[in-house]
Amino acid sequence: MYEIIKDGKILALTDTLHFIKISNNGSYVEATEDEALGIAVAGIAYHLLGRESFGECETVSYKRANAGEYMFNHTRQFTDIESQLINTQLALCDVYELIVTV
């Protein structure tokens, strides 16, 4: 799995990188990693940081990510958020009961 990163934040996750360059007629075509100017993600072309600029594409970088570790960490974060949400809902119920009984 790869993280596509823009301005220090994960923009997308992908299993396969689709490297692109500009052909002689100006269209995007697949390229090897060495000759690529950018990557395509979900049909959108992005300029790769450190490569020759092309078009008006936003600049991104990428790095390999461990899918299992990524899923584990994010599942744990969602569980923590869910617990916080439940505690907030219970506290709001307590406040509601106090208001209703006054």
C-alpha positions in Angstrom: 0.0 0.0 0.0 1.1 3.6 -0.7 0.2 6.8 1.0 -0.1 9.8 -1.4 0.9 12.8 0.6 0.1 16.5 0.0 1.2 19.2 2.4 2.1 16.7 5.0 -1.4 15.0 5.0 -2.5 11.8 3.5 -4.5 12.6 0.4 -5.1 9.0 -0.7 -4.2 5.4 -0.2 -3.5 3.1 -3.1 -2.3 -0.5 -3.7 -0.6 0.4 -7.0 1.2 3.5 -8.2 0.4 4.6 -11.7 3.3 6.7 -12.9 2.7 9.1 -15.7 4.5 11.5 -18.1 3.4 13.7 -20.9 3.6 12.2 -24.4 4.6 14.1 -27.5 1.0 15.0 -28.2 0.5 16.4 -24.7 -1.6 13.6 -23.2 -0.7 11.7 -20.1 0.7 8.2 -20.6 2.0 5.6 -18.3 5.7 5.7 -17.5 8.3 3.9 -15.5 9.1 5.3 -12.0 12.4 6.7 -13.3 10.9 8.7 -16.2 7.7 9.7 -14.4 6.8 13.3 -13.8 3.7 12.4 -11.8 1.2 9.8 -10.7 -2.4 9.3 -11.4 -4.7 8.5 -8.5 -8.5 7.9 -9.1 -8.1 9.4 -12.5 -6.5 12.6 -11.3 -3.0 13.6 -12.4 -0.6 14.8 -9.7 2.9 16.2 -10.0 5.6 14.3 -8.1 7.6 16.4 -5.7 11.2 16.9 -7.0 10.3 16.1 -10.6 10.0 18.5 -13.5 6.7 20.5 -13.2 3.9 19.9 -15.8 0.5 21.5 -16.2 -1.4 22.8 -13.3 -1.2 19.6 -11.3 -1.0 19.7 -7.5 2.3 18.4 -6.1 2.4 15.2 -4.0 4.8 12.7 -2.7 4.3 9.0 -1.8 5.7 6.5 0.6 5.1 2.8 1.1 2.8 2.0 4.0 2.2 -1.3 5.9 -1.5 -2.0 5.3 -1.9 -4.1 8.4 -0.3 -1.5 10.7 -2.3 1.3 9.0 -5.6 -0.5 9.6 -4.7 -1.4 13.2 -3.7 2.1 14.1 -6.8 3.7 12.5 -9.2 1.1 14.0 -7.8 1.9 17.4 -8.3 5.7 16.7 -11.9 5.1 15.6 -12.5 3.0 18.8 -11.1 5.8 20.9 -13.3 8.4 19.1 -16.4 6.1 19.5 -15.7 5.8 23.3 -15.4 9.6 23.5 -18.7 10.1 21.6 -20.5 7.6 23.9 -19.2 9.4 27.0 -20.3 12.8 25.6 -23.8 11.4 24.8 -24.1 10.0 28.3 -23.1 13.3 29.8 -25.6 15.1 27.7 -28.3 12.7 28.8 -27.4 13.5 32.4 -27.6 17.2 31.8 -31.0 16.8 30.0 -32.3 14.8 33.0 -31.2 17.6 35.4 -32.9 20.2 33.3 -36.1 18.3 33.0 -36.4 17.5 36.7 -35.8 21.2 37.8 
